[in-house]
Amino acid sequence: MRKLYLILCFMLPISAFAGQVTMQNVRIWAAPDNTRVVFDVSGRVEHKLELLSNPDRLVVDIKNAKMPQAIGQPVRADRYLNKVRSAERNKSDLRVVFDLKKNIEMRSFLLQPNRQYGHRLVIDLYDENKQDIATPLITQADNNRSKDVIIAVDAGHGGDDPGATGPHGVREKDVTLQIARNLVHLINQEYGMKAVLIREGDYFLSLRNRIGKAREHKADLFISIHADAFRDPRVKGSSVYILSNRGASSEAAKWLAERENAADLVGGVSLDDKDDVLASVLLDLSQTASLEASIGVADRVLYDLKKLGKTHKKYVQSAGFAVLKSPDIPSILVETAYISNPEEEKNLKNAAYQTKLAKALLSGLKGYFTDYAPEGTLLAAAATRKYVIVRGDTLSGIAQRYSVSMNTLRDSNRLKNDRIRVGQVLNIPTI
Ligand SMILES: [Zn+2]
């Protein structure tokens, strides 16, 4: 049985579609909870989408178009797509059929040419009833007092937004993901700290969804990793940014913020909705506190980056990055290096250098959170009380005296066994 779910038509003046359009390329980006299909086209197109069942498939009819080359197939891990095929229709039109693995929902939109690409037709596929569910801004009070400090690690750009590209073709989206993965790995080896990788592969995530994911995980910090670019290839060094409400602190910062924020327009969907009214109210209430924390973390991170080499600026910069506009989570943006500088481009794709960068970032984060551990975290507990071992002490005796479990005591002191020595300093958790 044929079942028609949804038809989308873009009714535009005929003159806009004069001449046949060529489909130059089809790019498919599989994300954990959606798949984005991007058609690179030679001009504006008129298209129609239709979902059919038995078997599930998505039919895309494109008016007055042709496809000279075969379409690349989706990866096997793609949650929604099996196979893609295309055929000519009505002599002048093109039909592309996607065989689906399951029932889906979708949306489509056209994008104007930008710096990297020409005209594009974008189709987003996602699970039924699961489009951009707004995450509540106010998180429930957490009863679990013995929790880790959660760091949301965000690799800038991704998917059809490559970010900046170096003189030898190294792409920002690739190096940011590698550095982010390194950092997550390092953080997860630390006592009392846990990392969440916001973008896990090569796909596009809107800024709103990035923040949403950090909030879902109740992150204590959001760190967005980027690589800078400038028209002068001599410019180099890393920079650390925090959000500025009052506009960018320098002309370069303003220029950069515009470029980084432009990425979100790729989604083609306005970010305005009711949530933003609530957001702006909450922003006023909580921004002061989170901004203070952001400055603190940013300072420490910059301090540790300086050990790697000369930083671009001596001080933390502020700019109006949309990705940092989370009222309740302290957020920083790190431009790790200038990908437009040939030497730094080479460094950025070097695995050993990526690890070095990640270690510097970890050192900054750890330094900050050891000194300013959020209330109720293991790090806060570990920082509260110290005990110096004297002759005759036993671990079980100390545990009993301070009413903490042996396990907690072992964990917060990273003890492999119960042996202690006179003069040793133990952290006594307050949990
Ligand atoms: Zn960037």
Residues whose N, C-alpha, C, O or C-beta is under 5 A from the ligand:
A	BS01	ZN	G156 G163 H226 A227 E260
